[in-house]
Amino acid sequence: MVRWLPRIALTVCVVVVLLVLAGASYQAIESRLDARRFPEGGRLVDVGGYRLMLNCTGVGSPTVVLEAGFGDVSVEWKSVQPEIARFSRACSYDRAVDLGVGRLMLRAQGADQGAYLILQRKYLRARASELQQMRVSAGQARAADHISDKPLLVLTAAENTDSILSSGLSEHDFEEFQRIWVDDLQMRLARLSTRGRRIMVQGSGHDIPSDRPGYIVTAVHELCTEATASH
């Protein structure tokens, strides 16, 4: 029995290596299939060892960078970017956190349940990665401080419709959170500039790009007009 142990150990090692290679191959094949089934506009660009899916449309100056919220991808701007591209260059991108191509559009595009579950796992890993980087992002924001006298518009959702948050809080706590968010935190953003202004977006919950994209387009147009006039 003892003389068989080296062979058994070697066999186990070979099996482990094959499993690792199979996993890596599956991941690569899966990513290619995802890209073919769910194509997305733009191109992959290298940013210091990471690859981002960058989608720029339109021409003109200044370039408008559309930054998706936590857990979102560039398709969040599907109703906004084409309108901004009518009067300036607009760029959206997916952060380098394994979100891949169009993860949040799977249901709308009729993905089968198996594909949806696979991509959903990737999406959850991506959100975990974003959470790990939030402290770094917060430090960078604090270091930037206020933006002096630059034009600034803060769009605040007027509707208190966050079902996920409300399900975890009492009615009183939920209303108090909304009061602090609207009257304190959002106003702090507006006060970062001496030319800051807050706009309440009527008829919209937290997801303003989907609920009321026109407000964003109008605000961006105003800022672009001011930026062009100042030069």
C-alpha positions as CSV (number, residue, x, y, z in Angstrom):
1,M,0.0,0.0,0.0
2,V,2.8,2.4,0.9
3,R,4.4,2.0,-2.5
4,W,1.2,3.1,-4.2
5,L,1.1,6.4,-2.2
6,P,3.4,8.4,-4.6
7,R,1.2,7.3,-7.6
8,I,-1.9,8.3,-5.8
9,A,-0.5,11.6,-4.8
10,L,0.7,12.2,-8.4
11,T,-2.8,11.3,-9.8
12,V,-4.4,13.7,-7.3
13,C,-2.0,16.5,-8.4
14,V,-2.7,15.9,-12.1
15,V,-6.5,15.9,-11.4
16,V,-6.2,19.2,-9.6
17,V,-4.2,20.8,-12.4
18,L,-6.7,19.6,-15.0
19,L,-9.6,21.1,-13.0
20,V,-7.8,24.4,-12.7
21,L,-7.1,24.5,-16.4
22,A,-10.7,23.5,-17.2
23,G,-12.0,26.3,-15.0
24,A,-9.8,28.8,-16.7
25,S,-10.8,27.6,-20.1
26,Y,-14.5,27.7,-19.1
27,Q,-14.2,31.3,-18.0
28,A,-12.5,32.3,-21.2
29,I,-15.1,30.5,-23.4
30,E,-17.9,31.9,-21.3
31,S,-16.7,35.5,-21.6
32,R,-16.4,35.1,-25.4
33,L,-19.9,33.7,-25.7
34,D,-21.3,36.5,-23.5
35,A,-19.7,39.1,-25.8
36,R,-21.3,37.4,-28.9
37,R,-24.7,37.0,-27.4
38,F,-24.9,40.4,-25.7
39,P,-22.9,42.8,-27.8
40,E,-22.3,46.3,-26.4
41,G,-21.2,49.5,-28.0
42,G,-17.7,50.8,-27.4
43,R,-14.2,49.3,-27.2
44,L,-11.9,47.8,-24.5
45,V,-9.2,50.2,-23.4
46,D,-6.2,49.5,-21.1
47,V,-5.9,51.7,-18.0
48,G,-2.9,50.7,-16.1
49,G,-3.3,47.0,-16.3
50,Y,-7.1,47.0,-16.2
51,R,-9.5,47.0,-19.2
52,L,-12.5,49.2,-19.4
53,M,-15.4,49.0,-21.9
54,L,-15.5,52.6,-23.1
55,N,-18.3,53.9,-25.4
56,C,-17.9,57.4,-26.8
57,T,-20.5,59.0,-29.1
58,G,-21.1,62.4,-30.7
59,V,-18.6,65.2,-31.3
60,G,-17.9,68.5,-29.7
61,S,-16.5,70.0,-26.5
62,P,-16.5,69.6,-23.6
63,T,-16.5,65.8,-23.4
64,V,-19.2,64.6,-21.0
65,V,-18.2,61.6,-18.9
66,L,-21.2,59.5,-17.7
67,E,-20.4,57.7,-14.4
68,A,-22.7,54.8,-13.5
69,G,-23.9,54.5,-9.9
70,F,-22.9,51.7,-7.5
71,G,-23.6,48.3,-9.0
72,D,-24.7,49.8,-12.4
73,V,-23.0,49.6,-15.8
74,S,-22.9,51.9,-18.8
75,V,-26.3,50.7,-20.2
76,E,-27.8,52.7,-17.4
77,W,-27.3,55.7,-19.7
78,K,-29.0,54.3,-22.7
79,S,-31.7,57.0,-22.7
80,V,-29.3,59.8,-21.8
81,Q,-26.2,59.4,-23.9
82,P,-27.8,59.5,-27.4
83,E,-29.4,62.9,-26.5
84,I,-26.2,64.4,-25.1
85,A,-24.4,63.2,-28.2
86,R,-26.6,65.5,-30.2
87,F,-24.7,68.6,-28.9
88,S,-21.4,67.2,-27.4
89,R,-19.1,64.2,-27.1
90,A,-20.4,61.8,-24.5
91,C,-18.5,58.8,-23.0
92,S,-19.8,56.1,-20.7
93,Y,-17.9,53.1,-19.4
94,D,-18.0,49.9,-17.4
95,R,-15.7,49.9,-14.4
96,A,-13.0,47.2,-14.3
97,V,-14.8,44.9,-11.9
98,D,-15.8,41.9,-14.1
99,L,-19.2,43.3,-15.1
100,G,-18.5,42.3,-18.6
101,V,-21.0,43.1,-21.4
102,G,-24.6,44.3,-20.6
103,R,-25.2,42.3,-17.5
104,L,-28.2,44.2,-16.4
105,M,-29.9,43.9,-19.8
106,L,-30.2,40.1,-19.8
107,R,-33.9,39.9,-18.9
108,A,-34.8,42.5,-21.5
109,Q,-32.9,40.6,-24.1
110,G,-34.5,37.3,-23.3
111,A,-31.5,35.4,-21.9
112,D,-32.2,31.9,-20.9
113,Q,-32.2,31.2,-17.1
114,G,-28.9,29.4,-17.1
115,A,-27.1,32.2,-18.8
116,Y,-28.8,34.7,-16.5
117,L,-27.7,32.9,-13.3
118,I,-24.1,32.6,-14.6
119,L,-24.0,36.3,-15.3
120,Q,-25.8,37.2,-12.1
121,R,-22.9,35.5,-10.2
122,K,-20.4,37.7,-12.1
123,Y,-22.5,40.7,-11.2
124,L,-22.5,39.9,-7.5
125,R,-18.7,39.4,-7.6
126,A,-18.4,42.8,-9.3
127,R,-20.5,44.5,-6.6
128,A,-18.3,42.9,-3.9
129,S,-15.2,44.3,-5.7
130,E,-16.8,47.8,-5.8
131,L,-17.5,47.6,-2.1
132,Q,-13.9,46.9,-1.4
133,Q,-12.8,50.0,-3.3
134,M,-15.4,52.4,-1.8
135,R,-13.0,53.5,1.0
136,V,-10.4,54.4,-1.6
137,S,-12.9,56.3,-3.6
138,A,-14.2,58.2,-0.5
139,G,-10.6,59.2,0.3
140,Q,-10.1,60.6,-3.2
141,A,-13.3,62.5,-3.0
142,R,-12.3,64.1,0.3
143,A,-8.9,65.0,-1.1
144,A,-10.6,66.8,-4.0
145,D,-12.4,69.1,-1.5
146,H,-14.8,71.7,-3.0
147,I,-14.7,72.8,-6.6
148,S,-14.5,76.5,-6.0
149,D,-16.6,78.5,-8.4
150,K,-17.2,75.9,-11.2
151,P,-20.8,75.4,-12.5
152,L,-22.5,72.6,-10.5
153,L,-26.0,71.1,-10.7
154,V,-27.2,68.5,-8.3
155,L,-30.2,66.5,-9.3
156,T,-32.2,65.0,-6.4
157,A,-35.0,62.5,-6.8
158,A,-38.3,63.9,-5.4
159,E,-40.0,60.6,-4.9
160,N,-39.3,58.4,-1.9
161,T,-39.5,55.1,-3.7
162,D,-36.5,53.0,-2.6
163,S,-38.3,49.7,-1.9
164,I,-35.1,47.8,-0.8
165,L,-34.2,50.5,1.8
166,S,-37.8,50.9,3.0
167,S,-38.2,47.2,3.6
168,G,-35.3,47.2,6.1
169,L,-36.3,50.3,8.1
170,S,-39.3,51.4,10.1
171,E,-41.5,54.0,8.5
172,H,-40.2,56.7,10.8
173,D,-36.5,55.8,10.1
174,F,-37.1,55.6,6.4
175,E,-38.7,59.1,6.4
176,E,-35.8,60.4,8.5
177,F,-33.3,59.0,6.1
178,Q,-35.0,60.6,3.2
179,R,-35.1,64.0,5.0
180,I,-31.3,63.8,5.8
181,W,-30.6,62.7,2.2
182,V,-32.6,65.5,0.6
183,D,-32.2,68.4,3.0
184,D,-28.6,67.7,4.2
185,L,-26.4,65.4,2.1
186,Q,-27.6,66.6,-1.3
187,M,-27.4,70.2,-0.3
188,R,-23.8,69.6,0.9
189,L,-23.0,68.6,-2.6
190,A,-24.5,71.7,-4.1
191,R,-22.5,73.9,-1.7
192,L,-19.2,72.5,-2.9
193,S,-19.2,75.3,-5.4
194,T,-20.3,78.9,-5.0
195,R,-22.2,78.4,-8.3
196,G,-23.8,75.2,-7.1
197,R,-27.6,74.6,-7.5
198,R,-29.9,71.8,-6.5
199,I,-32.8,70.7,-8.7
200,M,-35.6,68.5,-7.4
201,V,-36.5,65.9,-10.1
202,Q,-40.3,65.5,-9.9
203,G,-41.7,62.1,-10.8
204,S,-38.5,60.2,-10.2
205,G,-37.1,57.8,-7.7
206,H,-33.4,57.2,-7.1
207,D,-32.9,55.9,-10.7
208,I,-33.1,59.3,-12.5
209,P,-31.4,58.2,-15.7
210,S,-34.3,55.7,-16.3
211,D,-37.2,57.6,-14.6
212,R,-36.5,61.1,-15.9
213,P,-33.6,61.2,-18.4
214,G,-34.7,64.5,-19.8
215,Y,-33.7,66.3,-16.6
216,I,-30.1,65.0,-16.9
217,V,-29.9,66.0,-20.6
218,T,-31.2,69.5,-19.9
219,A,-28.7,69.9,-16.9
220,V,-25.8,68.7,-19.0
221,H,-26.7,71.0,-21.9
222,E,-26.8,74.0,-19.5
223,L,-23.4,73.1,-18.1
224,C,-21.9,72.6,-21.5
225,T,-23.2,75.9,-22.7
226,E,-21.7,77.7,-19.7
227,A,-18.3,75.9,-20.2
228,T,-18.2,76.9,-23.9
229,A,-19.2,80.5,-23.2
230,S,-16.4,80.8,-20.5
231,H,-13.8,80.0,-23.1
